[in-house]
Amino acid sequence: MSLLVKEIYPAIIGEGIYSGFSGLIIRLTGCNLNCIYCDTRYARKGGRWWRGKELVKLAEKKGFKKILITGGEPLLQPEVIDLSGALLKKGKQVLLETNGSLPINQVPKQVHIIMDLKTPGSGEEASNYYENLNFLKKSDEVKLVLTDFKDYLWAKELIQKKGLEKKFQISLSPAWGFLSPEKLARWLLKDQLQVRLNLQIHKFIFPGRERRV
């Protein structure tokens, strides 16, 4: 079991229901999408190969309880399934970020999944694999990144049509540099959607830094 890893570093988790907690980030190389707001384009190529056992050993050495596996798109490397299982056996809490275009049915049930649904403004709406909604747990997260009001209306209709707020943890995120948090907050207050406003707090903590935050 070997995986191509772009970077590994300790960080304050910046998004989702575990934002603010410390953890170890394992960022895998490669992505199959090209969202217009992507802030990790550098992870599309490069990195080094790690054996799964090496990654587990490193995670134990670092000592963090929470391990966030992200990318790129981690599910492009099938070995991530075995890595997740191995980390769980060591008592780690595994969080997996995925762009929602690839099947998640093989991911161990104990893994906390943060899955995107791509809006029209992302340029990748056609890549959404909606079948994944049948495999998410109630404790898992569905994240929608919005670029403008049209994206917001699209997201609101999808959430209400599919009753997503009753099934999962739903987060709406303003795309950095495209939509201000204030605007999204005002829309949410007006419509009283039962969703979470999701901000990338690492960008507020470490302004101007694009890597390893």
URPE-V80776 format. One record per pair of residues at least 24 apart in sequence whose ideal C-beta (glycine too) atoms are under 8 Angstrom apart, sorted by the first residue. I is the first residue (numbers start at 1). J is the second residue. Records with the same first field share a line. If there is no record, write none. Layout:
BEGIN
I=J  J
END
This chain:
BEGIN
1=51  52  53  79  82  83
2=49  50  51  52  79
3=28  49  50  52  55  77  79  80  83
4=28  29  30  47  48  49  50  77
5=29  47  48  49  50  55
6=42  43  46  47  71  72
7=43  47  211  212
8=55  58
9=212
10=62  64
11=68  202  212  213
12=201  202  205
13=66  68  95
14=200  201  202  203  205  213
15=114  143  171  173  198  199  200  201
16=95  114  141  143  169  171  198
17=141  169  171  196
18=66  95  112
19=198  199  201
20=201
21=66
22=64  66
23=64  65  66  67  68  95
24=59  62  64  66  67  68
25=68  70
26=55  59  67  68  69  70
27=70  71  72
28=69  70  71  72  73  74  76  77  80
29=71  72
30=71  72  73  76  77
31=71  72  73  76  99
32=73  76  99  101  102  127
33=73  99  101  118  124  127
34=123  124
35=99  118  122  123  124  145
36=121  122  123  147
37=122  145  147  175  176  177  178
39=176  210
40=70  71  72
42=210  211
43=71  72
44=72
52=79  82  83  86
53=86
55=83
56=83  86  87  90
59=87  90  92
60=90
64=92
65=91  92  93
66=92  93  95
67=92  93  94  95
68=95  96  97
69=94  95  96  97
70=96  97
71=97  99
73=98  99  101  102
74=98
75=102  103  104  107
76=102
78=106
81=106  107  108
84=108  111
99=124  127
100=127  128  129  132
101=127  128  129
102=129
103=129  131  132  135
104=132  135  136
105=132  135
107=135
109=137
112=139  140  141
113=137  140  141
114=140  141  143
115=140  141  142  143
116=142  143  144  145
117=142  143  144  155  158
118=145
119=144  145  146  147  151  154  155
120=150  151  154
121=146  147  148  150  151  175  178
122=147  151  175
133=162  164  167
136=167  168
137=168
138=167  168
139=169
140=168  169
141=168  169  170  171
142=168  169  170  171
143=171  172  173  198
144=170  171  172  173
145=173  174  175
146=172  173  174  175  178  179  184
147=175  178  179
148=178  179
149=183  187
151=179
152=184  187
156=191  193
159=193  195
165=193  194  195
169=196
170=194  195  196
171=195  196  197  198
172=196  197  198
173=198  199  200
174=199
176=200  203
END
